[in-house]
């Protein structure tokens, strides 16, 4: 029988195989480097985000505390003013004016709602009349 013998790899083929192996090993190394960089960036970004959230939270708490303090001082002044007779009359007038403003706003809203309702009813009647006149059979 004739045996087919495989030829021995030539030095050129060995070099090509080595280049392929080196190429894929390099790609694997680059991939691992990229993955590690991404992990580091994620960690750094998360740390930055946490620091920003903590800073914003501290600022909001501080602003809320200052606002509450300002509001408390305002109400203290209002209560002090209510005890003085000359200012009590002024506060009463302010409350009266505010009451009239609220009543006027409520009245205008009521009138607006009535107007919308009446105009939609008129529009429906006109539409029905035109429909009856145009499409009589």
N, C-alpha and C positions, 0 to 999 in steps of 0.2 A: 504494500500500500504506500501510496504517496502521502507523506505527512507534510502538512503545510506548517512551516515554521514561521513564527512571528519574528519580524526583524527586530533587532535590538534598537532601543530608542537612541536616536542620534543626540549628540550634544545640543543641537538646535532645539529638538523637541523637549529636552530636559529644561532648557532655559525658558521656553514658552510656558511649560508647566509651572516652573518656579515663579515666573512673572504673574501668572494667573493666581497662584496661591498668595503671593505678596500683595497683589491688587485687592483680593477679597479680604485679606487680613487688614489691610489699610482701611478699607471701607468699614469693616467691623469696628476698628479702633475709632474712626471718625464718628460713627453712630454712637458708640459708648460715650465719647466726649460730649457730643451734642446733648444726649440724654442727661448727663450729669450737669451740664450748664443750665439746662431747662429746670432741673430740680433746684439748683441754687437760685436761679432767678425767681422761681415760684416762692421759695422760702423768703427771699429778700422782699419781694412784692407783698407777700402776706404780712410780713413784719411791718412794712411801710403802711399798709392799709390799716392794720391794727393800731398803729401809733396815731394815724389820722383820726380814726374813729374815737379813740380814747381822748384825743385833744378836743375834738368837736363835742364830745359828751361832757367834758369838764367845762368847756366854754358855755354850753347850753345850761348846765346846772348853775353856773355862776350868774349868767344872765337871768335865769328864772329866780334865783335868790334875790338879786338886785331889784327885779321887777316887783316881787312880792313885798320887799321892804319899801319901795317907793309907793306902792298901793296902800300899804299899811299906814305910812306917814300921811298920805293924802286923806285917807278916811279919818285919821286922828284930827287933821286940820278941819275937815268938814264938820266933824262932831264938835270941835271947839267953837267953830263959827256958829253952829246951830244953838249953842248956849248963849251967845251974845245977842241981845234983842235987836240991835240995828242990822246985824247980818242975817238973823232969822227971817226978817221980812224979805230981804233980797233972795234968800234961798227959796222962800215960798213963792216969790214971783217967778223965779227960774223954773220951779216945778210946774207952775201954772202954764207957763209958755211951752214947756215940753209936753204937757198934757194936751194943749191945743194943737201942737204940731202932730202928735200921734193921732189925734182925732181927725185932723184934716187929711192926713195920709190914709187913714182907714176909710174915710168917706170917699176920697178920690178913687181908691181901689174898688170900692163897692160900686160906684158909678161906672167905672171902666168895665167891670164885670157885667153890669146891666146892659151897657151899650153893646158889648160884644154879643151877648145873648139876643138882644132885640135885632141887631143887624143881621145875625145869622138866620133868625126867623124870617125876616123880610127877604133875605136872599133866597131862602128855601121856597117862599111863596111865589116870588118872581120866577124862579126856575120852573116851578110846577105850572104856572100860568103859561109861560112861553112854551113849555113842553106840550101842554094841552093844545095850544093854538097851532103849533108847527106840525105836530104829528097826529092830527085828527084824521081819521079814516072814514 
